[in-house]
Amino acid sequence: MLRTHTCGKLRRADEGQTVTLSGWVNSYRDHGENLVFVDLRDRYGLTQVVFNTEEDSEIDELARKLRREDVINIEGVVRYRGDDLVNPRLETGEIEVRAHSLKVFSRSLTPPFEIDGTELPNEELRLKYRFVDLRRAPLQENMVLRHKLTQAVRGYFNDREFLEIETPILGRSTPEGARDYLVPSRVHHGAFYALPQSPQIYKQILMVSGYDRYYQIARCFRDEDLRADRQPEFTQIDLEMAFVERDDILGLIDGLVSHVVKEVKDIDLQTPLPRYTYADVMERYGTDKPDLRFGLELVDIGEVAAASDFGVFKSVIEKGGRVRGINAKGAAEKYSRRLLDKDLKDFVGEYGAKGLAYMKVAGGKLESTIAKFFSEEQQQQIIQMMNGEDGDLLLFVADDAPVTSAALAALRNRLGRELELYDPAEFCALWVVDFPLVTWNEDEQRYDAEHHPFCEPNSEDRELLNTDPGKVRADSYDLVINGYEAASGSVRIHDSEVQQTVFDLLNIKAEEAEERFGFLLEALRYGAPPHAGIALGLDRWVMLLAGNDNIREVVAFPKTQRASDLLSGAPAKVDEHQLKDLRIEIEGLDEE
């Protein structure tokens, strides 16, 4: 072995031992007087190594040429540093290793940025030199956390008789809400595989095949616009169960969340997790993924607004819109008029709002340029409805229901962050259930699936499928953690006739359904059990548990927001002969 111990293991109890260490030079200090100090680093920690160059001329020549990120091997004796020289910031701070041999495995160029620097360079530089970036302690801690989470998940499901079964990476293109990544076939000219957006159809077929408890740490791919919490290739914890109902899945995942959070963060989470309906959270928070670490619930003042003399509010109400607001408690003096009239107004404008009205509570009354349009009685009604107190800032959006929801939900999250209304280390998980089965696509004048086409309609709403589909609830459910969707699932359709009814709603005719999903529909005709499942975003879970808000911090080799890999240069052009084998010609290259 090229080491007897790691760089984070040695303690004072090891004093006197002869040890061998290998790692990277984290820092180098030449103190003169024949002493050279090196902090040697691996992913387990740091150990201070001391070279007495007077005793060995060969070590003298090697040690004085060491620089940061050189990879070395040393052998030496563990010594106590002395009472006055202990470094309390290091777990190995009581000891040092007096080296009597040194071997240099490789020299390093000057790193593009400091591994232990307090200020990070721009993200593009970090991603280009990811092999250096991954040496930083925070990223290594994230990778360890990711490993622990994955192992905790596997242990939990293995203990409950689940089978880990792999599903294909090369499959058939099926519409699942985002663009597929397509892979041309050399053997089948003009035909394409698609990388899976999820193992959805395959895991349903596993249920039909009798494998009643399946899970997989699955790689998935979606060619979609990226955000800080999305990647084109991602990992999900995928599972499916047969002969179960919705509550069985929710109870199982309650236990998983509790188990994982305890194993990874040593946090005791109370279960069962609270459950809210989709209609409830949309009304109270304006979003189906509310962050419940703080309040700021949305309040509808439409009745008072309609009776006021404020034309903007009255006009919106007359057109069937809504006037809703939030109370930023104690924030009246924290936001200047310039911030309110420009910054926050522009912010809600990004979500479709045409404006932002505001009033401050002072002396038991409302202060604002629009307060004069409200009688004293109406002002008191608004204060009461908004639970207002002196010093509060009341913010309102008047528009159609979806715009008021989207704008105020985003504003609520921003205020929660800026006003420090929650503890970033808090872990708040909840369920949102009873999503709509379908939503109306105004542009294309048809219904779209709210989740995906395979969700079981709620049994109480079956009669509405043919008369009022927009009111049909699905037996679907999302797990929300700290304002992020952490998991999504549903009871699946196991009756081929019901499945075709849903396809008809989505304007997927029988012929097209057979063409795209024939293998699933055929399986459902051969004895399909009731089944349900869920998929949890592993990358997002690690991000939340690590306290990050950027998913690239918890993925070893992430893509940029333009879906490129700066480390390898992917995507890249390929040789002409590769295209020729596939009988593919690229048009328009000269125009780029």
Secondary structure, DSSP 8 states (H G I E B T S, - for coil): ---SS-TTT--GGGTT-EEEEEEEEEEEEEEETTEEEEEEEETTEEEEEEEETTS-HHHHHHHTT--TT-EEEEEEEEEE--GGG--TTSTTTTEEEEEEEEEEEE-----SS-TT-SS---HHHHHHTHHHHTTSHHHHHHHHHHHHHHHHHHHHHHTTT-EE----SSB----SSSB--EEE-SSSTT-EEE--S-SHHHHHHHHHTT--EEEEEEEEE-B----TT--SEEEEEEEEEES--HHHHHHHHHHHHHHHHHHHH-----SS--EEEHHHHHHHHSSSS--TTS----EE-HHHHHHSS-HHHHHHHHTT-EEEEEEETT-TTTS-HHIIIIIIHHHHHTTT-S--EEEEEETTEEESTTGGGS-HHHHHHHHHHTT--TT-EEEEEEE-HHHHHHHHHHHHHHHHHHTT-S-TT---EEEEE--BSEEEETTTTEEEESS-TTB-B-GGGGGGGTT-GGG-BBSEEEEEETTEEEEEEEEB---HHHHHHHHHHTT--HHHHHHHHHHHHHHHTTT---EEEEEEEHHHHHHHHHT-S-GGGGSSS---TTS-BTTTTBS----HHHHHHHT----SGGG-
